[in-house]
Amino acid sequence: MRFTSRKMASGVLLAVLTGLTACGDEAYTEDPAAEMAASPETLRAEKEAIQREASQTLTRALALSLRDPSSRGLVRAAMAQSLVKEDKVHFNSYVRGPGRALLQAMSRQSGLSVDQLEGLLGQAGSLELYLPVQEHRAAWLGDEKLLVATQLIDHEQPVGFDLNGDSVPLSADAPPAVPTLALVPSEDFDAEGTPSKRGLALGRGGQLLQAMGGVTATATTAWTGAYVNSVSIPGTSDYEAWIRGAPEFEMYLERVGSTRQKLRCAAAGSIAPFSWNMDGTSWTTPFLIAWVSETPSLEGLGMYFYEDDETECVVKDDKDYLKLTMDLLKNSLSVYMAYQQKQWDQAVISFIHATVALWSIVAGNDEYVGTVTSYNGMQIDSTERVFTIKNEAQQDKGTVKIQWRTLYY
C-alpha cells in the first residue's frame, strides 16, 4: 500500500504503530508547544493528514479481514440489525463492543496488534461503516465480491482496497460495479456512537424521536399554511459523493434582518406535516413550511436550502464561521423580503425579490444550495406558484412549488 500524506503524518502514524500513543479519540501530539505556535491552517492540514492515513490503514486492515467468511458474516449481520438509515453501523463502538471479533480478525490479517488498531481508531475519529449505494445493499449477500473504501473529505478521490489488500482505483463521481463498503467519517452518529434522530427516523425499524418545535400532530389535526408541493434540484451528485450515501437536503424558513432566526425546518427527522426527505433529484409530497402564526407581519423572511451532512436543522451561520454570513447580511442594504397581509381573514404571503444580499456559506460539509426567490413577486395563495432556487452566484439551482392550503395529518 502506498500513502501520499505529509511526512509529519507518516511519522505520527509510525509512533502509533509502535505503541507510543494512547488509545483515546484524540489526535496524537508530538510537541504541544510547537502545536500552539503553528497556524490554525497548518494544524488543520496536519490533523487531516493524520486522520486520512489512519483511516486508510484501518480500511486496508478491514478489507484483509473480510477474506474470512465469518468476518463478512459479522459485518452483514451488523448492517442487517441496524436501525439507522442506509443500514449504517458505528464502526468504532461496534469493534470495541459486540464486534470485537472483527477487530481481532483485522489484527490477524494485517499484522497490526489490537492496541495499534485501537490507536488508529483514536486518530481516525468517529467512523461509520455501510454500503452507500442502494444497488450494492440489495446485491451483496456476504460473498467475497466486495471492495472496501474510505474518503476523508467529501468529493476527494476515494481510496479503495480489494480483499487481498491491493489498491483499487476509484472515482469520486461514480461508484464501481462491485459492491463497496465505505468506512467514512460519521454523519449519523456522534463520537460515542449514538445515532442521530435523522438517522433513526429513516432507518429500518427506526422510530421518529423528535417533534419539531414541540408540536405533535394527530390524525385529526388540520394544518393551514404555506405548503411546498414539490421540489426539483437536478444534479444531486454536486452535493454528495456516492461514497457518502444519499444527500441530506433541508429547507428553512427564517426571519431575516441583522440576524437570522430559524422559524421552521423541513428535514428527514421532522414529523408530519414538516417531514421532507429528498434523497434524489425531486420531491412531490406536500410538506408544510410556514403556518399562520409563524409568518411575521412586515418582517423579512427567507427560505433557504442546504445539503447538510453533519447536523440536522441547525442554522448554518450560528457557529460564528468567521461571522461570514452574519456580517454580510448586516451590511447589506436589503435582503430577500416577504410580508404577511390579512385579506378577509385569510393570510397571504408574498415573497418579493429585492436587491440581492450575496454570501457564501462554507462550514464543514454543510453546503448552501440556494434561496427561494422570484423576480416577479408571485404571491403564495390558493394557486400553486413556481419559485426559483438560486445560489449565491444567482445561478438557478432548481425550482420549488408553493401553495397556501389546508391539509389533515
Steps between C-alpha positions, in 0.01 A plus 500: 500500500627844409411815692546856378440685829741750646823389661392618843185289481704192410722562799204524732348185351827317560486610862152353530605169345786468746260544791601852607155659490195467719191318381256789541323698230742795511769558240858434607718806561877476490577847633218702669708820495566470128132430440398817685739702285371357172233675300142365505529415131817298560349318796186418303702368206715289729196360682335414169815326380512291817130413475531412132792264546348335808171449315678347203696260719181392678320460168770272362503295821123465479520391136756233588284372787204458265676220314363289785132408445436528875615865497276574205217337692563730796486810282190389313319411823589833660361692204188281490433584866564872459217742578682786326433611144685317224575223755790696647714363784713716729833333438694615808245389760419182309857363484560608860183321610285233337722485192828454688559181300520714185775715654688186594464369143633831370800456729572143386474581130684835500782417741409795723428443866157573647658784699643649181159480333343665806749783464409542134132512593581787734679689224240432233216630715138391490439272201194332352493184291236429236425430136422852372359395162147362517560251220803368688294451817251293303764299312755407768417171672816466704720361223860588416404730211561810708718810524565721801556874457552814702489876443580771751376811318187487289568499123868413528600177328411197715771250591392140449634150561399153388498212749865425426591845629596627155412857401207539262455825304164662575319803363352772717217547250365149441505180707665181376290206382630283785319553835710735710504543876575855611692581817457877525457778760167471680203698375232325704680418828672708763848414626360252754292322236157639589289517180359833388125555502519542124674168458249319720203665333600352165652171609357152481259478794610842626258713695451871466633655820459873449193719470601824331448796731318285753196474272355151476267423211206262530292329234232768533724806502425759233803697387452823310797680355750520218570153360787397278330276246811396312875561482739439213878532546669330202853370533497379860846349449625859530417480871585144604756258362378142457718378786311731739162349419186699419510879535325656800307804383335740744273799450479788747258781553686778681433853616776709346634833618825591672485142625334183376243317711380156400123469500458160340710221357379224271734200504512124528466503879202736506156368579203547269402742365859633485674176397699511177765254389609568144792268438474521121435780253134569578226485764126506438328448837372826660662609825431805714767768521308786664170530680308817587651565842853460362475758224601826671329812377713742297825323584756345272464129428743278322463141378837326477616161372802309627659164448598416855721202585585557863209665678125515465291815512784719628524850350830494318628841605438457873848367573691820425673368187709818479165681533484477123129483439400717794728789404395499136134494591549780750686716250266438207243764413225248433436128503241259369186646657155367568198624683164380625174671415152441638239476228149402614643304794732299273875538519680551171881490491686678225867441430654802331843496342680825582869583482689179559722451801766259379698277726667166501464256786776245535489311828637150517293280275195724515439635151279795414280409205288808449226740601138488389433816304301647214563800280134584451369497855263203460271458797454178690124456495254225418661469157818297473793729422838415356804658666866477406780374723808715442845464650727782614622553142137539384516177305178301478534188713144373480135582551250479783120512470321660796132539581285627787271214599358283780591134541418243766757277667 
